[in-house]
Amino acid sequence: MDWRPVLDWLLHNGTRILIISAIGVALWFALKRFLPPLIRGAVRRNIEEETEEEEKKREDTLIAVFSGIGQVLILLIVVFSILSVLNVPIAPVLAGFGIAGVAVGFGAQYLIRDLISGVFIIMENQYRVGDVARVADVAGFVEKITLRKTILRDLDGIVHHIPNGEIKVASNFTRNFSRVNLNVSVSYGTDLDHAIQVVNRVGEELAKEEYWRDIILTAPKVLRVDKLGDSGIELKITGDVKPIKQWEVMGELRLRLKKAFDAEGIEIPWPHTKVYFGDPHMAAGPAGASGMVTIAKNPGSACPACAQTATPGAKFCAGCGTSLVTA
């Protein structure tokens, strides 16, 4: 068998294929090497109001998206170049893709919608990888963003894949800064001026400590008396902190407020019901206070309806079913 034609083909076309492959690999590594600094430079020139941490989130998101697009383009260029070397007609292949595109056009409309929505999400900087956001009624940590979908992980560790076209409202919990937004209740007998002074003092002390002063931008303090509730008076506490740190600060603030309230004798109310055994007139309470129940003084006496002797402690007559409890 004469191997000369095969060797000639390999020497001629094989060399060209190796060169094309080498160029593709070089472009691949060049993309990874030069794209990140280009994007970081562009973001720094265009975004001035964001912190370094926010800037880095945006940069990482853009790098991931454009790297994926660039890698797909390099792969397509290499494949079509190799097909050209192999004398495979490219025009029919492209025409086939066009016919197939028309055939699946109606089915691909949702994919096109997802891609367009993804472009706007990334260009408008609605949220980035590393943010905490609520998209399509799902709240969680943004792990990945592509042109087609957003991937979130919630507090239970569940990963949610959300097509970008399904996102009507996107809420970013960690854009530029986050806010402590906390309600604390005190009893109606509390001196409100004293309680507000204690809360503000605890917030100031927290903001001055070594670890917390790098996180807290403005010390948490009482904004207003927010509500006169059924059991107590609610104080609204607010303060600005670094992105994604609001929950950590609120947890520490609750702990310190509980200790400070105990030390200052400030009562944190809770729902409760008073039950009186005895004279129903004594149980009425001031102005007919609600939540008070009186049980008959002598539950073992005769039923007022049928005169049958009731079992001690019974709430209903065993003969006629009349209630033995007076309210």
N, C-alpha and C positions, 0 to 999 in steps of 0.2 A: 504494500500500500504506500502510495506517495504522500508523505506528510508535508511536502513543501508548501502547498497552498494553505494548509492550516497554519503552518508556522509564519507564512507571509501575512496572513490575516491577523494573527496574534501580534506580530511585530508592528503592523500598521494600526489596526483598530484597537487592539488591546492596549497599546501605549497611549492612544488618545483617551480611552476609557479610564486608564489609571490617572492620567493628567486631570481629567474632569473630576474624578473622585477626589484627588488631592486638592484641587481648587475648592471643592465643596467643603472638605474638612477644614481647610484654611479659613474659608469664610465663616464656618461654624465657630471656630475658636476666636476669630476676629470679632464676631458678634458678641461673644461672651466677654471679650477683653475690652472693647471700645464702647459698647452700648451703655453700660452702667455709668462711666464718667460723663458721657455726653448727656444722658438724661439728668444726672445730678447737677450738672452745670446749667442746663436749661431750667430746671425747677428752681434753683437758687436765684436765677435772674428774674424769674417771673413771679415767684411767691415770696413776698417780703413780710407779711403779717403773721406767718406761722412760726411756732417754736421749732427748734432743731428736731425734736422728737416727732412732731407732726410732719415736718418736711421729709424726714427719713421714711415715714410710713408711705407717703405719696410716692417718693422715689422708688421704693421697693415694689410697690404695686405696679407702677408704670414699667419698670424693668422686667417684671415677670410677664406682663401682657405683651410688650413689644418683642421680648425674646422668643416667646411662643410663636408670634406671627412671623418673625424673621427666620426661625428654624423651618417652619412650613414652606416659606418661599424658597429657601436654599434647597430643600429637599426636592421641590417641584422642578427647579431649574436643573438640578443634577440629573433627575430622572428623564426629563425631556431631552436634555443634551445627549445622554447615553442612547436614547431611542433614535435620535438623529444619526448618531455614529453607526448604529446597527441598521440604518436604512429603513427604519420603521416609519411610515408616513405619519406625521404629527397632525396634519389637518383633519384626517378622518377621526383621529382620537378626540381632538377638540370638538369636532362636530358631534361626535357621539355624546360627549359630555353636555353639549348644548341641548341635544334632543332629550337626553335623560333629565336635564334640568327643567325643561318644559314639562316633561311627564310628571315629575314629582313637585312641580311648582306649587300646586295647591297644598300639598302635604308639608312643604318646606316653609310655608308662610310664617309659622310660629318660630321656626329657626331664624328667619330673617328678622322677625320682630325682636327676638332675644339679642341678636347681634347688634342691632341698632340701639336698643336700650343699653346694652353693655358699653357701647361707645360713649353715650351721653353720661353714664355713671362715672366712667373713668375721666373723661374730659372735664366734667363739671366738679370733679373731686367731691362727690357726695359722701363717700366713705372709702376707707383704705384698709388694706390688710393690717391687722393689729388693733383696729377700732372695735368698740362694742356698739352694735347697731340693732335696730329693729327693722326688718324688711319683710314685706308680705306677711305681717302679723307674727313673725318669728324673731325673737330677740336672742342675741348670742354674740360670741367673739368671731370676728371676720377672719377666717383662716385662708381663704383664697378667692380671688376675683379673676374671671376670664370674660371674654366678650360674650360668652353664652350663658354663664351662670355665676351665682355667688354661693360660696360654701360657708355656713355658720356652724359653730359648736355652742350649744346652750349650756346652762349650769349643770344639767344632768349628764353632760358629756355626749349628748346625742348630736350627730352631725346632720345638718339639713342642707340639701342641694336645692337651690331656688333658681329657676330660670329667670333671667333678667327681665324678660317680657312680662312676668307676673308681678313685678314690683311696681305698685302704684304710688306708695308713700314710703320713703326711707327716712328713718329717724336715727341720727348719729348721737350717741350718748357721750362721746369723747372728742368732740371737735374743738380744738384750741384750748378749752378748759372744761372742767366739770363742776357741778354745784352740789354742795350739801343741802338737802331739802328734808328737814326732819321736824315732826310734831312731837312735843312732849306735854303730857297732861299733868296738872297739879290740882289738888282738891279745892273746893270752893272756899274753904276756910283759910287758904294760903294768902299771905301778904304778897301780892303780885310784884310790887316793886322789889321786894327782897328776892323773890324767885328769879326775876329777870336779871338782877345783879349777880346772883350766883351762876346762872347760865353763862352770862357774858364773861365772868371771871374764869370759868372753866375753859371756855373757848380761847381766851387770850393766853392762858397758861399752856394749853395744848399747842397753840401756834408758835410758841417761843421755844419749845423743846427741840433738841438737836435733830432728832430724826424727822419730826413732823414739820419743822419750819421749812424744809426743802420741798415739802409736798403741799402745804397749805398756802394759798395765795392771799386770801383775806380771812381773818379769824372768824369762826362761826359765832354768830350772836343772834339775839332775839330780834326778829323783824317786826312782829306784831302779835297781838292776842288774836289767834286765828279762829277760835270757835268756843262757844259756851255749850259744852256737851252735856249729855245726860248724867255723867258721873263726875266730870271735872272740866277745868278750863284748859284749852290747848294753846300752847305757845309755839309759834312758827320760828324755826331756827334755820338760817341760811349762811352760806359762806362758800367762796370759790376755792377750788383745789386743782391740782394738775389732772390732766385727762386720765380717766379710768381709776382714780384714787378715791372717789367719793364714798364708795361702800366701805373701804378700810377706815376712812376718817369717821364716818357715821358710827361704825361699830365701836371704835375707841371712845367716841364722844358719849355714846349711850352708857358705856361702862363707867366713865368718870362722873357723869351726871347722877347716876344712881348712888354712887358713893358720896358725892357732895350733898345730895338731897337727904340722905340718911344722917350725915353729920350735921346738917343745918335744921333738921326736923321738918323738912318739907315733905308732905305726903303725896305719893303718886296714887291716884284713885283707881278703884276697880269696881266693876258692877257687883252689887250684893243685894240680898233680900232679907228684911227683918221679919222674924216670925215671933208672935207673942202668944203665950199660953196664959189665959186668965180672962180678966174682965174685958169684954169687947170694947167698952167705952174708953178704956185706957189705951187700947191698941189703935184707936183711930189716928193718933198722931197729929201733928200740927197741920191744920187745914186739909185733913183727909189725905195725907201723904200716900203715894202709890207704892206698890211693892210690899205692902204689909198684909199679912194673913193672920186671922185669929181663929183658934180652934176652941170649941166649946169647953167651958171650965170643968164640967163633970160629964165626960163622954160616956160614962157608964150609967147615966140616968135614963129615965123613960123617954121614948120617942115623942116629940111634941105633936105628931100627927095621929099615931095609932096607940100611944101609951105603952107600947111594948118595951120592955127593958133592953137597952142596947148593951152589946158586949163592950167592956172597957177598952178604950182606944179605937173603937170602930168609927169610921167617918160616914157610913150610911146605915140606915136601919135595915136589919135582916128581914123584917116583916113586910114593910111597904116601900122600902127603898128611899125614904126621905133622907136628905142630907143632914148630917148632924154637925156640920161645920158651918159656922157663921162668918161671913166676910165683912 
